[in-house]
Amino acid sequence: MVRQIELMAKAGAEINPEDFYPPARQHKGKSRDLPMVDAALRESLSRYLKLRIEKSGRLKPSSPLFISQKGGHYSPNTLQEHMALMLRDWAGIEKASSHSGRRSLITNVIHKQKKSVKVAHKIAGHVNPSTTLIYEEPPEEVLEEALKNL
């Protein structure tokens, strides 16, 4: 590939390095892209990426969004540890895990927003819809309220 690029450059062809980056991997062949509707989050990420580009030059599509102190990507275990630390120590949520926010989001979409399981399935990015059905289980307080009114 390097020789091919070299020959193209010698022939005067315009070389765009991004054309040679590997494509970003998708989850089981399906897109997991969702609209980023929170304007403040979108603005914060834009500012963060601008700083990253100013500091290190160009970013590849395969570059990690957040980089570790060593300049590389975070391992899944490190991300889980950081999330648990923030939720427990900063937010004071004692039994929280890195999956708590995801679980809360999907449950909220189904029970509080009263959206269909199909909507929750799309947001979750589950391959199998039956995985999303787990979140359709009514919370304890809903069961208690239903029994009070009998």
N, CA, C and O atoms as a GROMACS GRO file, in nm:
protein
  600
    1MET      N    1   0.083  -0.118   0.000
    1MET     CA    2   0.000   0.000   0.000
    1MET      C    3   0.088   0.125   0.000
    1MET      O    4   0.058   0.222  -0.070
    2VAL      N    5   0.197   0.123   0.078
    2VAL     CA    6   0.286   0.238   0.084
    2VAL      C    7   0.346   0.265  -0.054
    2VAL      O    8   0.356   0.380  -0.096
    3ARG      N    9   0.384   0.159  -0.124
    3ARG     CA   10   0.440   0.176  -0.260
    3ARG      C   11   0.336   0.235  -0.354
    3ARG      O   12   0.368   0.321  -0.436
    4GLN      N   13   0.213   0.190  -0.342
    4GLN     CA   14   0.105   0.242  -0.426
    4GLN      C   15   0.086   0.392  -0.402
    4GLN      O   16   0.072   0.468  -0.497
    5ILE      N   17   0.086   0.434  -0.276
    5ILE     CA   18   0.072   0.575  -0.242
    5ILE      C   19   0.190   0.655  -0.296
    5ILE      O   20   0.174   0.764  -0.350
    6GLU      N   21   0.310   0.597  -0.281
    6GLU     CA   22   0.431   0.662  -0.330
    6GLU      C   23   0.424   0.682  -0.481
    6GLU      O   24   0.456   0.790  -0.531
    7LEU      N   25   0.382   0.579  -0.554
    7LEU     CA   26   0.369   0.589  -0.700
    7LEU      C   27   0.265   0.693  -0.739
    7LEU      O   28   0.285   0.769  -0.834
    8MET      N   29   0.155   0.697  -0.667
    8MET     CA   30   0.050   0.795  -0.696
    8MET      C   31   0.103   0.936  -0.674
    8MET      O   32   0.076   1.026  -0.754
    9ALA      N   33   0.179   0.956  -0.565
    9ALA     CA   34   0.233   1.089  -0.535
    9ALA      C   35   0.333   1.131  -0.641
    9ALA      O   36   0.334   1.247  -0.683
   10LYS      N   37   0.420   1.038  -0.685
   10LYS     CA   38   0.518   1.069  -0.789
   10LYS      C   39   0.451   1.101  -0.922
   10LYS      O   40   0.504   1.178  -1.002
   11ALA      N   41   0.333   1.040  -0.945
   11ALA     CA   42   0.260   1.066  -1.069
   11ALA      C   43   0.182   1.198  -1.062
   11ALA      O   44   0.118   1.238  -1.159
   12GLY      N   45   0.189   1.264  -0.947
   12GLY     CA   46   0.123   1.394  -0.932
   12GLY      C   47  -0.020   1.387  -0.884
   12GLY      O   48  -0.090   1.488  -0.884
   13ALA      N   49  -0.063   1.271  -0.843
   13ALA     CA   50  -0.200   1.258  -0.793
   13ALA      C   51  -0.211   1.324  -0.657
   13ALA      O   52  -0.117   1.321  -0.577
   14GLU      N   53  -0.326   1.384  -0.631
   14GLU     CA   54  -0.349   1.444  -0.499
   14GLU      C   55  -0.380   1.332  -0.400
   14GLU      O   56  -0.469   1.250  -0.423
   15ILE      N   57  -0.308   1.330  -0.291
   15ILE     CA   58  -0.322   1.224  -0.191
   15ILE      C   59  -0.397   1.280  -0.070
   15ILE      O   60  -0.357   1.381  -0.011
   16ASN      N   61  -0.506   1.213  -0.034
   16ASN     CA   62  -0.580   1.247   0.086
   16ASN      C   63  -0.559   1.132   0.184
   16ASN      O   64  -0.611   1.023   0.162
   17PRO      N   65  -0.483   1.155   0.292
   17PRO     CA   66  -0.452   1.045   0.385
   17PRO      C   67  -0.576   0.976   0.440
   17PRO      O   68  -0.572   0.856   0.469
   18GLU      N   69  -0.685   1.050   0.456
   18GLU     CA   70  -0.806   0.990   0.513
   18GLU      C   71  -0.863   0.880   0.424
   18GLU      O   72  -0.938   0.794   0.472
   19ASP      N   73  -0.830   0.882   0.295
   19ASP     CA   74  -0.877   0.778   0.204
   19ASP      C   75  -0.817   0.642   0.237
   19ASP      O   76  -0.868   0.539   0.193
   20PHE      N   77  -0.709   0.641   0.315
   20PHE     CA   78  -0.639   0.516   0.343
   20PHE      C   79  -0.662   0.465   0.484
   20PHE      O   80  -0.607   0.362   0.523
   21TYR      N   81  -0.745   0.536   0.563
   21TYR     CA   82  -0.777   0.491   0.697
   21TYR      C   83  -0.874   0.374   0.689
   21TYR      O   84  -0.957   0.368   0.598
   22PRO      N   85  -0.864   0.281   0.782
   22PRO     CA   86  -0.961   0.171   0.782
   22PRO      C   87  -1.100   0.225   0.818
   22PRO      O   88  -1.111   0.322   0.894
   23PRO      N   89  -1.204   0.163   0.764
   23PRO     CA   90  -1.339   0.210   0.798
   23PRO      C   91  -1.369   0.186   0.946
   23PRO      O   92  -1.322   0.089   1.005
   24ALA      N   93  -1.448   0.274   1.004
   24ALA     CA   94  -1.491   0.256   1.142
   24ALA      C   95  -1.577   0.131   1.150
   24ALA      O   96  -1.664   0.109   1.066
   25ARG      N   97  -1.553   0.050   1.252
   25ARG     CA   98  -1.629  -0.074   1.267
   25ARG      C   99  -1.769  -0.045   1.319
   25ARG      O  100  -1.790   0.044   1.401
   26GLN      N  101  -1.864  -0.123   1.269
   26GLN     CA  102  -2.001  -0.110   1.316
   26GLN      C  103  -2.036  -0.234   1.397
   26GLN      O  104  -1.977  -0.340   1.379
   27HIS      N  105  -2.132  -0.219   1.484
   27HIS     CA  106  -2.177  -0.327   1.572
   27HIS      C  107  -2.260  -0.427   1.492
   27HIS      O  108  -2.371  -0.395   1.449
   28LYS      N  109  -2.208  -0.547   1.472
   28LYS     CA  110  -2.278  -0.657   1.405
   28LYS      C  111  -2.342  -0.612   1.272
   28LYS      O  112  -2.450  -0.659   1.236
   29GLY      N  113  -2.274  -0.523   1.200
   29GLY     CA  114  -2.322  -0.482   1.070
   29GLY      C  115  -2.435  -0.381   1.074
   29GLY      O  116  -2.487  -0.343   0.968
   30LYS      N  117  -2.476  -0.336   1.192
   30LYS     CA  118  -2.585  -0.240   1.201
   30LYS      C  119  -2.533  -0.109   1.258
   30LYS      O  120  -2.444  -0.108   1.343
   31SER      N  121  -2.588   0.000   1.211
   31SER     CA  122  -2.547   0.131   1.260
   31SER      C  123  -2.601   0.152   1.401
   31SER      O  124  -2.712   0.111   1.433
   32ARG      N  125  -2.520   0.215   1.484
   32ARG     CA  126  -2.564   0.251   1.619
   32ARG      C  127  -2.568   0.402   1.634
   32ARG      O  128  -2.563   0.453   1.746
   33ASP      N  129  -2.577   0.473   1.522
   33ASP     CA  130  -2.581   0.618   1.527
   33ASP      C  131  -2.718   0.665   1.572
   33ASP      O  132  -2.821   0.618   1.525
   34LEU      N  133  -2.717   0.761   1.665
   34LEU     CA  134  -2.839   0.823   1.714
   34LEU      C  135  -2.821   0.974   1.705
   34LEU      O  136  -2.708   1.023   1.716
   35PRO      N  137  -2.928   1.047   1.687
   35PRO     CA  138  -2.914   1.193   1.683
   35PRO      C  139  -2.870   1.246   1.819
   35PRO      O  140  -2.919   1.202   1.922
   36MET      N  141  -2.777   1.342   1.817
   36MET     CA  142  -2.732   1.404   1.941
   36MET      C  143  -2.817   1.529   1.960
   36MET      O  144  -2.787   1.635   1.905
   37VAL      N  145  -2.922   1.516   2.039
   37VAL     CA  146  -3.020   1.623   2.052
   37VAL      C  147  -2.985   1.725   2.159
   37VAL      O  148  -3.040   1.835   2.158
   38ASP      N  149  -2.897   1.693   2.250
   38ASP     CA  150  -2.861   1.786   2.357
   38ASP      C  151  -2.758   1.886   2.304
   38ASP      O  152  -2.644   1.851   2.276
   39ALA      N  153  -2.801   2.012   2.290
   39ALA     CA  154  -2.716   2.116   2.232
   39ALA      C  155  -2.590   2.142   2.316
   39ALA      O  156  -2.483   2.164   2.260
   40ALA      N  157  -2.604   2.139   2.448
   40ALA     CA  158  -2.488   2.164   2.536
   40ALA      C  159  -2.384   2.053   2.521
   40ALA      O  160  -2.264   2.081   2.518
   41LEU      N  161  -2.428   1.930   2.512
   41LEU     CA  162  -2.336   1.818   2.493
   41LEU      C  163  -2.267   1.829   2.357
   41LEU      O  164  -2.146   1.810   2.346
   42ARG      N  165  -2.345   1.859   2.254
   42ARG     CA  166  -2.290   1.873   2.119
   42ARG      C  167  -2.183   1.983   2.117
   42ARG      O  168  -2.077   1.965   2.058
   43GLU      N  169  -2.211   2.097   2.181
   43GLU     CA  170  -2.117   2.208   2.186
   43GLU      C  171  -1.991   2.169   2.264
   43GLU      O  172  -1.880   2.201   2.221
   44SER      N  173  -2.007   2.102   2.376
   44SER     CA  174  -1.892   2.058   2.456
   44SER      C  175  -1.802   1.963   2.379
   44SER      O  176  -1.680   1.976   2.381
   45LEU      N  177  -1.863   1.867   2.310
   45LEU     CA  178  -1.784   1.773   2.229
   45LEU      C  179  -1.714   1.843   2.115
   45LEU      O  180  -1.600   1.809   2.082
   46SER      N  181  -1.780   1.940   2.053
   46SER     CA  182  -1.717   2.016   1.944
   46SER      C  183  -1.594   2.092   1.994
   46SER      O  184  -1.490   2.092   1.929
   47ARG      N  185  -1.607   2.157   2.111
   47ARG     CA  186  -1.494   2.231   2.169
   47ARG      C  187  -1.379   2.135   2.204
   47ARG      O  188  -1.262   2.164   2.180
   48TYR      N  189  -1.417   2.019   2.262
   48TYR     CA  190  -1.316   1.920   2.299
   48TYR      C  191  -1.241   1.870   2.176
   48TYR      O  192  -1.118   1.861   2.178
   49LEU      N  193  -1.314   1.836   2.070
   49LEU     CA  194  -1.249   1.786   1.948
   49LEU      C  195  -1.163   1.894   1.882
   49LEU      O  196  -1.057   1.863   1.827
   50LYS      N  197  -1.207   2.019   1.888
   50LYS     CA  198  -1.127   2.128   1.833
   50LYS      C  199  -0.994   2.138   1.907
   50LYS      O  200  -0.889   2.155   1.844
   51LEU      N  201  -0.997   2.127   2.040
   51LEU     CA  202  -0.873   2.129   2.119
   51LEU      C  203  -0.783   2.011   2.084
   51LEU      O  204  -0.662   2.026   2.071
   52ARG      N  205  -0.846   1.893   2.070
   52ARG     CA  206  -0.767   1.773   2.033
   52ARG      C  207  -0.698   1.792   1.899
   52ARG      O  208  -0.581   1.758   1.884
   53ILE      N  209  -0.769   1.847   1.801
   53ILE     CA  210  -0.712   1.868   1.668
   53ILE      C  211  -0.601   1.972   1.674
   53ILE      O  212  -0.496   1.956   1.611
   54GLU      N  213  -0.623   2.081   1.748
   54GLU     CA  214  -0.520   2.184   1.762
   54GLU      C  215  -0.394   2.128   1.826
   54GLU      O  216  -0.282   2.166   1.790
   55LYS      N  217  -0.412   2.037   1.920
   55LYS     CA  218  -0.298   1.983   1.996
   55LYS      C  219  -0.222   1.875   1.916
   55LYS      O  220  -0.099   1.870   1.920
   56SER      N  221  -0.296   1.790   1.845
   56SER     CA  222  -0.229   1.675   1.783
   56SER      C  223  -0.241   1.668   1.632
   56SER      O  224  -0.195   1.571   1.571
   57GLY      N  225  -0.299   1.767   1.570
   57GLY     CA  226  -0.314   1.761   1.424
   57GLY      C  227  -0.445   1.695   1.388
   57GLY      O  228  -0.545   1.712   1.457
   58ARG      N  229  -0.445   1.619   1.280
   58ARG     CA  230  -0.567   1.557   1.232
   58ARG      C  231  -0.607   1.437   1.316
   58ARG      O  232  -0.523   1.368   1.374
   59LEU      N  233  -0.737   1.414   1.322
   59LEU     CA  234  -0.789   1.294   1.386
   59LEU      C  235  -0.841   1.200   1.278
   59LEU      O  236  -0.901   1.244   1.180
   60LYS      N  237  -0.819   1.074   1.296
   60LYS     CA  238  -0.871   0.973   1.204
   60LYS      C  239  -1.010   0.931   1.250
   60LYS      O  240  -1.044   0.946   1.367
   61PRO      N  241  -1.092   0.879   1.158
   61PRO     CA  242  -1.223   0.828   1.202
   61PRO      C  243  -1.210   0.717   1.305
   61PRO      O  244  -1.302   0.695   1.385
   62SER      N  245  -1.097   0.648   1.304
   62SER     CA  246  -1.077   0.538   1.399
   62SER      C  247  -1.012   0.584   1.530
   62SER      O  248  -0.989   0.502   1.619
   63SER      N  249  -0.981   0.714   1.541
   63SER     CA  250  -0.920   0.764   1.665
   63SER      C  251  -1.019   0.754   1.780
   63SER      O  252  -1.139   0.772   1.761
   64PRO      N  253  -0.968   0.722   1.901
   64PRO     CA  254  -1.059   0.717   2.016
   64PRO      C  255  -1.113   0.856   2.046
   64PRO      O  256  -1.044   0.956   2.027
   65LEU      N  257  -1.236   0.862   2.095
   65LEU     CA  258  -1.295   0.990   2.130
   65LEU      C  259  -1.221   1.051   2.249
   65LEU      O  260  -1.184   1.168   2.246
   66PHE      N  261  -1.201   0.972   2.353
   66PHE     CA  262  -1.129   1.018   2.471
   66PHE      C  263  -0.998   0.942   2.480
   66PHE      O  264  -0.993   0.821   2.456
   67ILE      N  265  -0.892   1.013   2.514
   67ILE     CA  266  -0.761   0.949   2.520
   67ILE      C  267  -0.713   0.944   2.666
   67ILE      O  268  -0.745   1.029   2.748
   68SER      N  269  -0.635   0.841   2.693
   68SER     CA  270  -0.582   0.822   2.827
   68SER      C  271  -0.462   0.914   2.849
   68SER      O  272  -0.420   0.984   2.757
   69GLN      N  273  -0.408   0.914   2.970
   69GLN     CA  274  -0.290   0.996   2.999
   69GLN      C  275  -0.172   0.957   2.911
   69GLN      O  276  -0.084   1.038   2.884
   70LYS      N  277  -0.170   0.832   2.867
   70LYS     CA  278  -0.061   0.786   2.781
   70LYS      C  279  -0.083   0.821   2.635
   70LYS      O  280   0.004   0.797   2.551
   71GLY      N  281  -0.199   0.878   2.604
   71GLY     CA  282  -0.226   0.922   2.467
   71GLY      C  283  -0.301   0.821   2.382
   71GLY      O  284  -0.332   0.850   2.266
   72GLY      N  285  -0.330   0.705   2.434
   72GLY     CA  286  -0.402   0.602   2.359
   72GLY      C  287  -0.547   0.593   2.404
   72GLY      O  288  -0.597   0.679   2.475
   73HIS      N  289  -0.612   0.487   2.361
   73HIS     CA  290  -0.752   0.467   2.399
   73HIS      C  291  -0.761   0.408   2.540
   73HIS      O  292  -0.666   0.349   2.591
   74TYR      N  293  -0.877   0.426   2.599
   74TYR     CA  294  -0.904   0.364   2.729
   74TYR      C  295  -0.944   0.220   2.707
   74TYR      O  296  -1.011   0.187   2.609
   75SER      N  297  -0.903   0.134   2.799
   75SER     CA  298  -0.951  -0.004   2.792
   75SER      C  299  -1.093  -0.007   2.846
   75SER      O  300  -1.130   0.082   2.924
   76PRO      N  301  -1.174  -0.105   2.808
   76PRO     CA  302  -1.310  -0.115   2.862
   76PRO      C  303  -1.312  -0.121   3.014
   76PRO      O  304  -1.399  -0.061   3.077
   77ASN      N  305  -1.217  -0.192   3.075
   77ASN     CA  306  -1.212  -0.201   3.221
   77ASN      C  307  -1.186  -0.066   3.286
   77ASN      O  308  -1.248  -0.032   3.387
   78THR      N  309  -1.096   0.012   3.227
   78THR     CA  310  -1.065   0.144   3.282
   78THR      C  311  -1.187   0.235   3.271
   78THR      O  312  -1.216   0.310   3.365
   79LEU      N  313  -1.257   0.231   3.159
   79LEU     CA  314  -1.378   0.312   3.144
   79LEU      C  315  -1.483   0.273   3.247
   79LEU      O  316  -1.549   0.360   3.305
   80GLN      N  317  -1.499   0.144   3.271
   80GLN     CA  318  -1.595   0.097   3.372
   80GLN      C  319  -1.556   0.148   3.511
   80GLN      O  320  -1.642   0.191   3.588
   81GLU      N  321  -1.427   0.143   3.541
   81GLU     CA  322  -1.380   0.190   3.672
   81GLU      C  323  -1.404   0.340   3.688
   81GLU      O  324  -1.447   0.385   3.794
   82HIS      N  325  -1.376   0.417   3.582
   82HIS     CA  326  -1.399   0.562   3.588
   82HIS      C  327  -1.547   0.595   3.606
   82HIS      O  328  -1.582   0.682   3.686
   83MET      N  329  -1.634   0.526   3.534
   83MET     CA  330  -1.778   0.549   3.547
   83MET      C  331  -1.825   0.516   3.688
   83MET      O  332  -1.901   0.592   3.748
   84ALA      N  333  -1.781   0.404   3.741
   84ALA     CA  334  -1.820   0.364   3.876
   84ALA      C  335  -1.772   0.467   3.978
   84ALA      O  336  -1.845   0.502   4.071
   85LEU      N  337  -1.650   0.515   3.962
   85LEU     CA  338  -1.595   0.616   4.052
   85LEU      C  339  -1.680   0.743   4.047
   85LEU      O  340  -1.716   0.797   4.151
   86MET      N  341  -1.712   0.791   3.928
   86MET     CA  342  -1.791   0.914   3.915
   86MET      C  343  -1.930   0.897   3.975
   86MET      O  344  -1.978   0.985   4.046
   87LEU      N  345  -1.994   0.784   3.948
   87LEU     CA  346  -2.129   0.763   3.998
   87LEU      C  347  -2.132   0.746   4.150
   87LEU      O  348  -2.218   0.802   4.217
   88ARG      N  349  -2.038   0.670   4.204
   88ARG     CA  350  -2.038   0.644   4.348
   88ARG      C  351  -1.981   0.762   4.427
   88ARG      O  352  -2.045   0.811   4.520
   89ASP      N  353  -1.861   0.806   4.389
   89ASP     CA  354  -1.792   0.908   4.469
   89ASP      C  355  -1.839   1.050   4.439
   89ASP      O  356  -1.849   1.132   4.531
   90TRP      N  357  -1.866   1.081   4.315
   90TRP     CA  358  -1.904   1.217   4.280
   90TRP      C  359  -2.054   1.239   4.293
   90TRP      O  360  -2.099   1.340   4.347
   91ALA      N  361  -2.133   1.142   4.242
   91ALA     CA  362  -2.278   1.159   4.242
   91ALA      C  363  -2.344   1.097   4.366
   91ALA      O  364  -2.462   1.121   4.391
   92GLY      N  365  -2.269   1.018   4.442
   92GLY     CA  366  -2.322   0.960   4.564
   92GLY      C  367  -2.421   0.846   4.541
   92GLY      O  368  -2.504   0.819   4.628
   93ILE      N  369  -2.414   0.780   4.426
   93ILE     CA  370  -2.504   0.669   4.395
   93ILE      C  371  -2.429   0.541   4.433
   93ILE      O  372  -2.339   0.497   4.362
   94GLU      N  373  -2.468   0.483   4.546
   94GLU     CA  374  -2.390   0.378   4.609
   94GLU      C  375  -2.369   0.252   4.524
   94GLU      O  376  -2.256   0.205   4.510
   95LYS      N  377  -2.475   0.198   4.467
   95LYS     CA  378  -2.463   0.070   4.396
   95LYS      C  379  -2.462   0.088   4.245
   95LYS      O  380  -2.506  -0.002   4.173
   96ALA      N  381  -2.413   0.199   4.196
   96ALA     CA  382  -2.412   0.226   4.053
   96ALA      C  383  -2.298   0.152   3.984
   96ALA      O  384  -2.195   0.122   4.045
   97SER      N  385  -2.319   0.125   3.857
   97SER     CA  386  -2.216   0.064   3.774
   97SER      C  387  -2.209   0.141   3.642
   97SER      O  388  -2.286   0.234   3.619
   98SER      N  389  -2.117   0.101   3.557
   98SER     CA  390  -2.105   0.167   3.427
   98SER      C  391  -2.228   0.142   3.340
   98SER      O  392  -2.250   0.214   3.244
   99HIS      N  393  -2.305   0.041   3.373
   99HIS     CA  394  -2.424   0.006   3.294
   99HIS      C  395  -2.551   0.074   3.348
   99HIS      O  396  -2.655   0.070   3.282
  100SER      N  397  -2.543   0.136   3.464
  100SER     CA  398  -2.660   0.195   3.528
  100SER      C  399  -2.730   0.300   3.442
  100SER      O  400  -2.852   0.300   3.431
  101GLY      N  401  -2.653   0.389   3.382
  101GLY     CA  402  -2.712   0.494   3.299
  101GLY      C  403  -2.784   0.438   3.178
  101GLY      O  404  -2.892   0.484   3.141
  102ARG      N  405  -2.723   0.339   3.115
  102ARG     CA  406  -2.784   0.274   2.999
  102ARG      C  407  -2.915   0.206   3.039
  102ARG      O  408  -3.016   0.218   2.970
  103ARG      N  409  -2.911   0.134   3.150
  103ARG     CA  410  -3.031   0.065   3.199
  103ARG      C  411  -3.141   0.166   3.231
  103ARG      O  412  -3.257   0.145   3.197
  104SER      N  413  -3.104   0.276   3.297
  104SER     CA  414  -3.202   0.379   3.331
  104SER      C  415  -3.262   0.443   3.208
  104SER      O  416  -3.383   0.467   3.202
  105LEU      N  417  -3.180   0.470   3.109
  105LEU     CA  418  -3.228   0.532   2.986
  105LEU      C  419  -3.331   0.444   2.916
  105LEU      O  420  -3.439   0.491   2.880
  106ILE      N  421  -3.299   0.317   2.898
  106ILE     CA  422  -3.389   0.226   2.827
  106ILE      C  423  -3.518   0.207   2.905
  106ILE      O  424  -3.627   0.207   2.847
  107THR      N  425  -3.508   0.190   3.036
  107THR     CA  426  -3.627   0.174   3.120
  107THR      C  427  -3.712   0.300   3.116
  107THR      O  428  -3.835   0.292   3.109
  108ASN      N  429  -3.649   0.416   3.119
  108ASN     CA  430  -3.720   0.544   3.113
  108ASN      C  431  -3.795   0.559   2.982
  108ASN      O  432  -3.910   0.604   2.981
  109VAL      N  433  -3.733   0.522   2.872
  109VAL     CA  434  -3.797   0.532   2.741
  109VAL      C  435  -3.924   0.447   2.738
  109VAL      O  436  -4.026   0.490   2.684
  110ILE      N  437  -3.918   0.328   2.795
  110ILE     CA  438  -4.033   0.237   2.791
  110ILE      C  439  -4.141   0.278   2.891
  110ILE      O  440  -4.258   0.286   2.855
  111HIS      N  441  -4.104   0.304   3.017
  111HIS     CA  442  -4.203   0.324   3.123
  111HIS      C  443  -4.246   0.468   3.143
  111HIS      O  444  -4.366   0.495   3.157
  112LYS      N  445  -4.153   0.561   3.145
  112LYS     CA  446  -4.191   0.700   3.173
  112LYS      C  447  -4.232   0.776   3.047
  112LYS      O  448  -4.326   0.855   3.049
  113GLN      N  449  -4.160   0.752   2.938
  113GLN     CA  450  -4.195   0.820   2.814
  113GLN      C  451  -4.303   0.744   2.736
  113GLN      O  452  -4.360   0.796   2.640
  114LYS      N  453  -4.330   0.621   2.780
  114LYS     CA  454  -4.433   0.536   2.718
  114LYS      C  455  -4.410   0.514   2.568
  114LYS      O  456  -4.504   0.511   2.489
  115LYS      N  457  -4.282   0.500   2.530
  115LYS     CA  458  -4.247   0.470   2.392
  115LYS      C  459  -4.249   0.319   2.373
  115LYS      O  460  -4.243   0.243   2.470
  116SER      N  461  -4.258   0.277   2.250
  116SER     CA  462  -4.264   0.133   2.222
  116SER      C  463  -4.129   0.068   2.248
  116SER      O  464  -4.025   0.134   2.253
  117VAL      N  465  -4.134  -0.063   2.265
  117VAL     CA  466  -4.011  -0.139   2.285
  117VAL      C  467  -3.924  -0.129   2.159
  117VAL      O  468  -3.802  -0.138   2.168
  118LYS      N  469  -3.987  -0.109   2.043
  118LYS     CA  470  -3.910  -0.093   1.919
  118LYS      C  471  -3.822   0.032   1.925
  118LYS      O  472  -3.708   0.030   1.878
  119VAL      N  473  -3.875   0.140   1.982
  119VAL     CA  474  -3.796   0.262   1.996
  119VAL      C  475  -3.680   0.236   2.092
  119VAL      O  476  -3.566   0.272   2.063
  120ALA      N  477  -3.708   0.173   2.205
  120ALA     CA  478  -3.603   0.141   2.301
  120ALA      C  479  -3.499   0.047   2.240
  120ALA      O  480  -3.380   0.060   2.266
  121HIS      N  481  -3.544  -0.047   2.158
  121HIS     CA  482  -3.456  -0.142   2.091
  121HIS      C  483  -3.359  -0.069   1.998
  121HIS      O  484  -3.240  -0.101   1.995
  122LYS      N  485  -3.410   0.028   1.924
  122LYS     CA  486  -3.325   0.106   1.833
  122LYS      C  487  -3.223   0.188   1.912
  122LYS      O  488  -3.106   0.194   1.874
  123ILE      N  489  -3.266   0.250   2.020
  123ILE     CA  490  -3.175   0.330   2.103
  123ILE      C  491  -3.068   0.242   2.164
  123ILE      O  492  -2.950   0.278   2.166
  124ALA      N  493  -3.109   0.125   2.215
  124ALA     CA  494  -3.014   0.035   2.281
  124ALA      C  495  -2.915  -0.027   2.184
  124ALA      O  496  -2.802  -0.057   2.222
  125GLY      N  497  -2.956  -0.044   2.059
  125GLY     CA  498  -2.868  -0.107   1.962
  125GLY      C  499  -2.853  -0.256   1.981
  125GLY      O  500  -2.756  -0.316   1.936
  126HIS      N  501  -2.950  -0.317   2.050
  126HIS     CA  502  -2.945  -0.462   2.069
  126HIS      C  503  -2.967  -0.532   1.935
  126HIS      O  504  -3.048  -0.487   1.854
  127VAL      N  505  -2.894  -0.640   1.913
  127VAL     CA  506  -2.911  -0.719   1.791
  127VAL      C  507  -3.044  -0.794   1.797
  127VAL      O  508  -3.117  -0.801   1.698
  128ASN      N  509  -3.074  -0.850   1.914
  128ASN     CA  510  -3.195  -0.929   1.930
  128ASN      C  511  -3.299  -0.849   2.009
  128ASN      O  512  -3.269  -0.805   2.120
  129PRO      N  513  -3.419  -0.829   1.955
  129PRO     CA  514  -3.522  -0.753   2.027
  129PRO      C  515  -3.558  -0.813   2.163
  129PRO      O  516  -3.601  -0.740   2.253
  130SER      N  517  -3.541  -0.943   2.180
  130SER     CA  518  -3.575  -1.004   2.309
  130SER      C  519  -3.485  -0.952   2.421
  130SER      O  520  -3.523  -0.955   2.538
  131THR      N  521  -3.365  -0.906   2.386
  131THR     CA  522  -3.276  -0.847   2.487
  131THR      C  523  -3.339  -0.720   2.543
  131THR      O  524  -3.328  -0.693   2.663
  132THR      N  525  -3.404  -0.641   2.459
  132THR     CA  526  -3.466  -0.517   2.502
  132THR      C  527  -3.590  -0.545   2.586
  132THR      O  528  -3.624  -0.465   2.673
  133LEU      N  529  -3.658  -0.657   2.562
  133LEU     CA  530  -3.779  -0.690   2.638
  133LEU      C  531  -3.751  -0.705   2.787
  133LEU      O  532  -3.843  -0.690   2.868
  134ILE      N  533  -3.628  -0.733   2.824
  134ILE     CA  534  -3.591  -0.744   2.966
  134ILE      C  535  -3.624  -0.613   3.038
  134ILE      O  536  -3.665  -0.614   3.154
  135TYR      N  537  -3.606  -0.501   2.968
  135TYR     CA  538  -3.628  -0.369   3.028
  135TYR      C  539  -3.776  -0.334   3.037
  135TYR      O  540  -3.812  -0.234   3.100
  136GLU      N  541  -3.862  -0.413   2.976
  136GLU     CA  542  -4.006  -0.386   2.980
  136GLU      C  543  -4.066  -0.433   3.112
  136GLU      O  544  -4.180  -0.400   3.144
  137GLU      N  545  -3.991  -0.509   3.186
  137GLU     CA  546  -4.036  -0.555   3.318
  137GLU      C  547  -4.074  -0.433   3.403
  137GLU      O  548  -3.993  -0.341   3.418
  138PRO      N  549  -4.196  -0.431   3.458
  138PRO     CA  550  -4.237  -0.312   3.534
  138PRO      C  551  -4.156  -0.295   3.662
  138PRO      O  552  -4.126  -0.393   3.730
  139PRO      N  553  -4.121  -0.171   3.693
  139PRO     CA  554  -4.048  -0.147   3.819
  139PRO      C  555  -4.135  -0.176   3.940
  139PRO      O  556  -4.258  -0.176   3.930
  140GLU      N  557  -4.073  -0.199   4.054
  140GLU     CA  558  -4.144  -0.234   4.177
  140GLU      C  559  -4.251  -0.134   4.214
  140GLU      O  560  -4.361  -0.173   4.253
  141GLU      N  561  -4.222  -0.004   4.201
  141GLU     CA  562  -4.320   0.099   4.240
  141GLU      C  563  -4.445   0.095   4.152
  141GLU      O  564  -4.554   0.129   4.199
  142VAL      N  565  -4.432   0.054   4.026
  142VAL     CA  566  -4.549   0.042   3.938
  142VAL      C  567  -4.638  -0.073   3.985
  142VAL      O  568  -4.761  -0.062   3.984
  143LEU      N  569  -4.576  -0.182   4.026
  143LEU     CA  570  -4.653  -0.296   4.077
  143LEU      C  571  -4.725  -0.259   4.205
  143LEU      O  572  -4.842  -0.293   4.224
  144GLU      N  573  -4.654  -0.189   4.296
  144GLU     CA  574  -4.714  -0.148   4.422
  144GLU      C  575  -4.835  -0.056   4.398
  144GLU      O  576  -4.939  -0.071   4.463
  145GLU      N  577  -4.822   0.040   4.307
  145GLU     CA  578  -4.928   0.134   4.278
  145GLU      C  579  -5.050   0.060   4.219
  145GLU      O  580  -5.165   0.091   4.252
  146ALA      N  581  -5.023  -0.035   4.132
  146ALA     CA  582  -5.133  -0.111   4.071
  146ALA      C  583  -5.209  -0.190   4.176
  146ALA      O  584  -5.332  -0.202   4.168
  147LEU      N  585  -5.139  -0.244   4.276
  147LEU     CA  586  -5.205  -0.323   4.380
  147LEU      C  587  -5.279  -0.235   4.479
  147LEU      O  588  -5.377  -0.280   4.538
  148LYS      N  589  -5.237  -0.111   4.501
  148LYS     CA  590  -5.304  -0.020   4.592
  148LYS      C  591  -5.445   0.014   4.544
  148LYS      O  592  -5.535   0.033   4.626
  149ASN      N  593  -5.462   0.021   4.416
  149ASN     CA  594  -5.588   0.066   4.359
  149ASN      C  595  -5.691  -0.046   4.343
  149ASN      O  596  -5.797  -0.025   4.284
  150LEU      N  597  -5.662  -0.163   4.393
  150LEU     CA  598  -5.756  -0.276   4.378
  150LEU      C  599  -5.868  -0.266   4.479
  150LEU      O  600  -5.956  -0.352   4.482
   0.00000   0.00000   0.00000
